[in-house]
Amino acid sequence: MKLNNEQEKIIENLVDNQGIKIQTLRDDIIDHLCCVVESELGQGKSFDQLLDHAVKELAPNGLIEIQHKTVFLLNSKRIILMKKLMYLIGLIGSVSLTAGVTFKLLHMPLATELFMFGFLALLLVFVPLFAIDKYKVSLQKALSVRLKIILGLVAGVITGLSGLFKVMHLQGASVLLLTGAFVFAFGFLPFYFFTMYKSSLPEMAE
């Protein structure tokens, strides 16, 4: 049995409401759902039941998951390269920071340079890359989750720089510390506990 125009429109609206942005993927999903529903229409189940079953069979976690997987596959090489770079910088920064602290305790040369390089590599390169990676994963989640990541990154970087300024006896350490503490207390923490509260609601319902 062939779908009528109204039923086809319902399927199109369903796919559009899921937030599918890739046009070719949207058209393929609509064609697939139409074919599946048409093949079973008139066999005792309603159109709504067949459509719901077809969607769950295609994407149990929602149609938007297909787009996320498609984007990941299209950009997999770039994503893998970025992750390798991120963790390599994290490794180099950690080793340099550890060596700097060790050299400082042993009163060896290059201690300050190694410490500075490692600290800045971790704080200004690794941490932002790590936050960006987490942010991309959370794009499909609530705004509060994304704001939590952004504000946590800002607070961490500012507070880290204040510690570095203090160690190096540079001006502005107190201002940076106060700014970082303010962003952390009144920016990051409210969103952090709000997301914790939201995630605990299903458990409370049980």
C-alpha positions in Angstrom: 0.0 0.0 0.0 1.4 3.4 -1.0 1.7 6.3 1.4 -0.5 9.3 0.8 0.8 12.9 0.7 -0.1 13.6 4.3 1.7 10.5 5.6 4.8 11.4 3.6 4.7 14.9 5.1 4.5 13.4 8.6 7.7 11.4 7.9 9.4 14.5 6.5 8.5 16.6 9.5 9.6 13.8 11.9 13.1 13.7 10.3 13.3 17.5 10.2 12.4 17.8 13.8 15.2 15.5 14.7 17.7 18.1 13.5 19.2 16.4 10.5 21.2 19.0 8.7 22.9 17.0 6.0 20.5 17.2 3.0 21.5 13.9 1.3 21.3 12.1 4.6 17.9 13.6 5.3 16.6 12.5 2.0 18.0 8.9 2.4 16.4 8.6 5.9 13.0 9.8 4.6 13.2 7.3 1.6 14.1 4.5 3.9 11.3 5.2 6.4 8.8 5.6 3.6 9.8 2.2 2.1 9.7 0.4 5.4 6.3 1.8 6.4 4.9 1.2 2.9 6.0 -2.4 2.9 4.1 -3.2 6.1 1.1 -0.8 5.7 -2.3 -2.6 5.6 -1.2 -5.6 7.6 -3.0 -4.8 10.8 -0.8 -2.1 12.4 -1.5 1.6 12.2 0.7 4.1 10.3 1.9 5.6 13.6 2.9 2.2 15.0 4.7 1.3 11.9 6.6 4.6 11.7 7.6 4.4 15.4 8.9 0.9 14.9 10.8 1.8 11.8 12.5 4.8 13.5 13.4 2.7 16.6 14.8 -0.1 14.4 16.8 2.3 12.3 18.1 4.5 15.2 17.2 3.4 18.8 18.8 6.5 20.2 17.3 8.9 17.8 17.8 9.8 14.1 20.3 12.5 15.0 22.7 9.7 16.1 23.0 8.7 12.4 24.1 12.2 11.6 26.7 12.2 14.4 28.1 8.9 13.2 28.1 10.1 9.6 30.0 13.3 10.5 32.5 11.3 12.5 33.1 8.9 9.6 33.5 11.8 7.2 36.0 13.5 9.5 37.5 10.4 11.2 41.0 11.0 9.9 41.1 14.6 11.0 39.5 13.7 14.4 42.1 10.9 15.0 44.9 13.2 14.0 43.7 15.9 16.4 43.4 13.3 19.2 46.9 12.1 18.6 48.2 15.6 18.6 46.3 16.4 21.8 47.6 13.4 23.8 51.1 13.9 22.4 51.2 17.5 23.6 49.8 16.3 27.0 52.6 13.7 27.3 55.3 16.2 26.3 53.9 18.8 28.6 53.7 16.4 31.5 57.2 15.1 31.0 58.6 18.6 30.7 56.7 19.8 33.8 57.9 16.8 35.8 61.5 17.3 34.6 61.3 21.0 35.5 60.2 20.3 39.0 62.8 17.6 39.4 65.6 19.8 38.1 64.5 22.6 40.4 64.7 20.4 43.4 68.1 19.2 42.4 69.3 22.7 41.5 70.1 21.8 37.9 70.1 24.1 34.9 67.1 24.6 32.6 64.7 23.8 35.5 62.7 27.1 35.0 62.6 26.7 31.2 61.4 23.1 31.4 58.8 24.0 34.0 57.5 26.9 32.1 57.3 25.0 28.8 55.5 22.0 30.3 53.1 24.2 32.3 52.1 26.4 29.4 51.9 23.4 27.0 49.4 21.7 29.4 47.5 24.8 30.3 47.3 26.7 27.0 47.3 23.8 24.5 46.3 20.4 26.0 43.5 21.7 28.3 41.8 23.8 25.5 42.1 20.9 23.0 40.7 18.5 25.6 37.8 20.9 26.3 37.1 21.3 22.6 37.0 17.5 22.2 34.5 17.3 25.1 32.5 20.2 23.7 32.1 18.5 20.3 30.8 15.4 22.0 28.3 17.4 24.0 26.9 19.4 21.1 23.8 17.4 21.0 23.3 17.9 24.7 21.7 20.7 26.7 23.1 24.2 26.7 24.0 23.9 30.4 26.4 21.0 29.6 28.2 23.1 27.0 28.4 26.2 29.2 29.8 24.0 32.0 32.7 22.9 29.7 33.3 26.5 28.4 33.3 28.1 31.9 35.3 25.3 33.4 38.0 25.8 30.7 38.0 29.6 31.2 38.3 29.3 35.0 41.0 26.6 34.8 43.2 28.6 32.4 42.8 31.8 34.3 43.5 30.2 37.7 46.5 28.3 36.2 48.0 31.5 34.8 47.6 33.2 38.2 49.6 30.4 39.8 52.3 30.7 37.1 52.4 34.5 37.6 52.7 34.0 41.4 55.6 31.6 41.0 57.4 33.9 38.5 56.7 36.9 40.7 54.8 38.7 37.9 52.3 41.4 38.3 48.6 40.6 38.0 48.6 37.3 39.8 46.0 38.4 42.4 43.7 39.8 39.7 43.9 36.6 37.7 43.3 34.5 40.8 40.2 36.5 41.8 38.9 36.4 38.2 39.4 32.7 38.0 37.8 32.1 41.4 34.8 34.3 40.4 34.3 32.4 37.1 34.7 29.1 38.8 32.3 29.9 41.8 29.6 31.8 39.9 30.0 30.4 36.4 31.2 26.8 36.4 29.8 25.5 39.7 26.1 26.5 39.1 26.1 24.8 35.8 28.0 21.8 37.2 25.5 21.2 40.0 22.6 21.9 37.7 23.7 19.2 35.3 24.3 16.9 38.3 20.7 17.6 39.4 19.3 17.0 36.0 21.1 13.7 35.6 19.9 12.5 39.0 16.2 13.0 38.1 15.8 9.6 36.3 17.3 7.9 39.3 14.9 9.8 41.7 12.0 8.8 39.5 12.9 5.1 39.8 
